[in-house]
Amino acid sequence: MENETILQRRLQAAIEAVPPADEGRIKEAKSHWDAIAKPLHGLGLLEDVISRMAGVAPLRREYKKCIVSFCADNGVVAQGVTQTDSGVTAIVAGNMFAGKASVCCMSRVAGAETLPIDAGMLTEVEGLRSIKAARGTRDLSREPAMTRRECLSVLLAGMDLAGELAEKGYTLLAAGEMGIGNTTTTSAVAAALLGRPAGEMTGKGAGLSDAGLAKKIAVIDAAIALHRPDPADPVDVISKVGGFDIAAMTGFYLGCALHRVPAIMDGFISTAAALAAVRLCPAVRRSWAFCPLWACPCWRACWRRFRAIPTVRLIRPTTRHRVRRCPARSGSFWPWCSCSRASCRRCTHRWWPCLPSAPR
């Protein structure tokens, strides 16, 4: 492993080399959508996603796709904030490697490959590629989760992996993760970066009880108070209260932007990693397609900061989130339909109070 100074210089050089999105191509793509014989904005958010991709790289009819799953264990599991122990991480990673996990099945349907990576597991899986700097993180409630050097090493390895996949001809990438305890580290990272209390950023993960959730929040609050991570320095935040999977995904998103490969941001943990990547380099935000909106509170807070609209909502309807039709377009149920009427936005915002203003 290289020393910390060299790793920091490599990261800074990569950040400075990230190219901005091509706004001209984005405008051309939007103009092309409008010129097609269909209702204006008739394909909704799909048009925005494709236009955003055009600003990263030339559009093509077929994409070579890969979903990279970063697997890592977290020392905070020792505090009883999860339902299962860390042994499950290696089991699921092994299933991914064998092509038996659910993500592998969905990837095959989508015509994508799945690449599991050992970013910091306690137990190694034979044949699984490793970029880890340590076997799992330390217990963040007692000491920093990892050293800054370890964090930089895994982050840069994730960035290099994105470049490697780009060189192999992959043209659309997505990042995923596997690691027992990583909803705790993710909530801690998001709370530190956004300056929000852990209670607003933490959910029940894989089904904790109310008592388990209270304990999880207390552990995160105590860790942030103990380590005082600097929100202006994402590496400091991840190294103190994060996980190796988050570090690897942060670097992976930077690498996608650096090598001009569109990336899909999907899920709770990858969203926090994306937030860290944006703090390091704001230009990377234009390289992503924002996919599902999950029910977890951290997702919502990060999403507000990105000022982006998710293309899929995976939230069970509740009284607070009732669907409202657009008065101008009877077929639209989205909080912001494609019409630009102020009355539409006012109407829908009454029914969707949790959502920010539409980025127009």
N, C-alpha and C positions, 0 to 999 in steps of 0.2 A: 504494500500500500504506500502511495506517495505521501509526502508530508503535507501538512495542512496548508502551508503557504502556496505550494504548487497547485493543489487542488482548488484553492480559492481563485487563483489566477486563471485556471482553466475555465472555471465557471463564469468568471467575469468576461473573459474573452468570448465565450459562447453567447452570453447575454447581449453583448455589443454587436454580435454578428447576426442576430435574429432579424430577418428582413421584415419590413412592414407589409401588410396585406395590400394587394394591388386594387386600389379603389376603382380604377378604370375598368378592370375586368368585372368587378361587382356590378357596376352600373350597366355594363354591356349585357350581363346576364339578366338583370332585371328588365332591361329594355326588350331583350329577346322574349322573356316570359310574356310581356305585355303585347308583343306583336303576334303571338300565337292565337289561332282562332279558338278562343275559349273566353269565358267571363274573366274580366280583370281580377287578378289575385284569386282565381277560382281554385287553385290548388293550395291555398292558405300558406301555412308555415313551411311546406315543402319547398316552395319557391324561394323563401328566405334562406333555407339551409343550402340549397344548390347554389344560390348566388354567393353565399359566404364561402363555399368551397371553391368557387371560381376565383375568388380573390387570393386563394392560397396556391392553387396549381391549376393548370388547364383542365377543363372538364373532359371526361371520356365516357364512352358507352359502357365499358366494363372496367371494374376495379379489382385489383388483387388485394384481398382484405386479410387482416390478422388481428386477433384479440390476444393481447398479452396480459397474463394474470400473474401478478407479483405476490408471492406467498411469503409470509413472515410471521414469527411469533412475538408475543408481547409480554414482558415481565409483569405488567400490572395485573395479569390474570391471577397472580398470587393473592390479590386483595379481594377475591370473590366477587368480581364484577361481571362474571359470565356464567352461563349455564353449564358449559362443558370445559374440559381441560384442554391444554395446548396440543395434546396428542391428535386431536381432530384435524388440525392444520395439515399434518403430513398425510393423513388418510385421504383428505379431499385433494391435495396436491397430487398424490399418486393416482387418483381417479382421473384427474385432468390429464396427466401424462399418458395414461392408458386410453384416453378418449372416451371415458365412461361418464364423466360429470355432466350435469345438465347444461353447462355453458358449451360443452363440446357438441351436444346434440343440437342446440340452437344455432351454433356456428355452422354446422354442416348444412342446416336448412338455408342459412343465409349465404352459403358459399364462401365462408371464411375459415381460416385456419386458427387453431388455438395454440398458444405458446405459453405454458406455465414456466415461471422463473423462480428459483429459490433466492429471495432477496434477504433472507435472514431467519430461516426456520431452525428450530431446535434439533429436529430429526431430519436427516438427509434422505431424499428419495433417490434411489439408484437411477442414473441416467438423466436426472433432471439438471438442467443448466443452472449454474450458481453465479450470482454476482455479489454474494453477501460479504460483509465485513466482520460479522459476528454472528453467533448462534442466538438469535433473539435479542430483544432489548432488555434493559434492566427495569426494575420496578420503579416507574416514574413517581410513585408516591413517596419514595425514599431517596432517590438519587436521579440524576439526569438519565433519560432513556438510553442515550448513546453519546459518544464524544462527537464533537463537531467534525473531526477528521473522518469518523465512520459515516456520519451523515453525508458529507461531501462525496465520499467514495462511492456510496450506493446511489446517490443522486446523479452523479456523473456517469455511472455505469448504466443507469436507466436512459440517460440522454444518448449515450453511445449506442445503446441497443436500438433506439429509434433510427439513428443514422444507418446502422447496419441493415435494418429491415428496408429502409428507403433504397439503399444500394442494391438490395436483392429484388427490387422491383415492386414492392408493396406500395400501393397508392391510397389506401385508406386504413387507418389504424384506430384501435380502441384499447383502453387500459382497464384492467380489472384487478381484483385482489382476493386473497384468501388469508385469513389470520384470526384466530380466536382472540378476542379482546380488542380488535382494531376499531370498533365503534367507540370505545372509550378514548383511545388515543386520537381518533378523528375529532371527536367533540372537544377534546382538550386543545387541539391545534386550531380548530375553528374559533373557539372561545378566545384564545390568546390573540389570534390574528385580527378578529373583529372587535375585541374589547368588550365582549358580552359575557354575562354570568353563565356559568355552566348549566344552570337550570333551564336556560332558554335554548341551549344548544344540544341538549342530550335527550336521547330517546331510549326506549327499552331494548334496542338491539334485537337479538334473536328471541325475544319473549321474556324479558325479566319481569318479575313481580314489582309491585309498587315499592316494596321494601328494598328490592334489589336496585331499582332505579334511584332511590334516595341515596343508597350507598355509593352508587356509581358517580352521582353528582358530587357527593362529599369528597370522594377520592380526587376527582378532577379539580375541584376548587382548592383542595389542599395542595395538590401538585403545582398549580399555577402560582399560588401564594408562596410556596417554598422556592421555586426556581426562578420566578419572575422573568419569563421569556420576553424578549424584545419584539413587539409586533411589527416593527419596521425591518426586522431581519428574519425572514422565514426560515433560514437555516438554523438560527438560534432556537426558534420555536419548535421545529421538528426534532432537533437534537435533544431538547429538554423534555418535551411532553408528547412527542410523536412516535412513529413507528418506521421500520425500514421499508415497508410497503408504500407508505406515504412519501418517503424520500425518493424511492425509485420512480413512482408515478409522477412526482413533480419534475424530475429530470426527464422522464419520458415525454411529457407534454412540451417541455422546452426543446427537446430534440426534434419533435414533430414540426414545431414552428421553424426551427433552424434549418431543417431539410425540406421545408415546404411540402409536408404531407398532411392532408386534413386529418383531424383526430376527432373521435366521438367521446364526449364527456358523459359518463353514465354512472349514476349512483352516488351514494353517500360519501364513501371514502375517496373516490376519485374526484369528487367535487371539492373537497378540502385540499387535495393535492393541487387541483387546478387553481384554487385561490392562492396557494403558496407560489405557484408558478407565475401568476399575474403580478403578485407583489414583487417578485424578482425581476420580471420583464413584462410590462404592460402590453407590449406588442403581441404576445402569444395569444391573447384573448380572441383575436380575429381568425385564429387557425382552427377553431373548434366548432362542432355542431353540438348544440345543447339538446340532450334527449329527454329522459323522463323526469317528471317532477314527482319526488317521493314524499311520503307523509312526514318524514322526520324533520324536526325543527331546524336542524343545521342546514339541510338542503335549502330551505326557504331563505334563511338569512344570507347564505352564500349567493343564492340566485338573485336576490335583490341587489347585492353588490355588483354582480356581473351585468345587471340591467338587460337580461336576455329572457327570451320566451322558450320554455321547453316544448318539444314537439309531441310528447306523450305525457299524459297525466296518469299516474298510478296511485291515485288516492280514492279511497272509498267515499262516496258521497255522504255528506252530513248536512245537518240543518244549516250550518254556517256556509257551506259550499254548494248551495243550490245552483242549478244551472239556469241561466236566463237567456232567452232567445234575443237576438239582435232585432230591434224594431225595423231595421232597413232590409235585413236579409233573413228570411224565415228559416233558412237551413243552417244558420250558424249558431253553435252552442258554445263557442270558445269565449273566454273573457274578453278578448279583443278579436273581433272578426276582421275581415279584410277591408271593410268600409272605413272611411275616415270621418264619419259623422261624430261630432262631439257628443250628441245625444246618446249615441250607441255606447261610447266609452263611459259616460256618466251612469247610464243605466246598468251596464254590466259591473261597474265598480261597486255599486250598492250591494251586489250579491257576492262579490269576491273581495272582501275587505283585506285579505291577507296579501294581495298581490300589489306590486309597485305600478307606477304609471307606465303605460306602454311606450317603448322606445320608438318614437316616430321621427 
